[in-house]
Amino acid sequence: MMLQVGLLLLMSGLVSGSITCPDGTMCSDHSTCCTTLNGYECCAVSEKENLETVKSSVIRCDRTHYCPEKTTCCNKSGTWACCPYPLATCCKDGYHCCPHNYTCDRTSTKCNREGLMIPSAEKESAMTDTDDE
């Protein structure tokens, strides 16, 4: 049913294309994927961003910050950073993150999933649109 509705909208010109977020959420080509506490949501982008096709393969943290595709934006005290895992868990220390479905331990240096412990990853600073100019 959803496929039929999507095809109908595409054929009628109401939707000209789409972007698929890492969790499968579909956004129109006039929006981008943003991470929220509930997963990914579609966020509006500026006209400049719509014209920049290079930006279509990034994860938008907000209107000016972004991370590479297949990463996760994490925010700690107003500073954006990129975790190298898609749909990652951002640890409370603001420096580490864990893969999807893992939890951070108390020290944020290890990730736990059903008793399996692996090292957490350190995040890198998010890029800004001004970095590209």
Secondary structure by P-SEA (a helix, b strand, c coil): caaaaaaaaaaaccccccccccccccccccbbbbbccccbbbbbbcccccccccccccccccccccccccbbbbbcccbbbbbccccccccccccccccccccccccccbbbcccbbbbbbbbcccccccccc
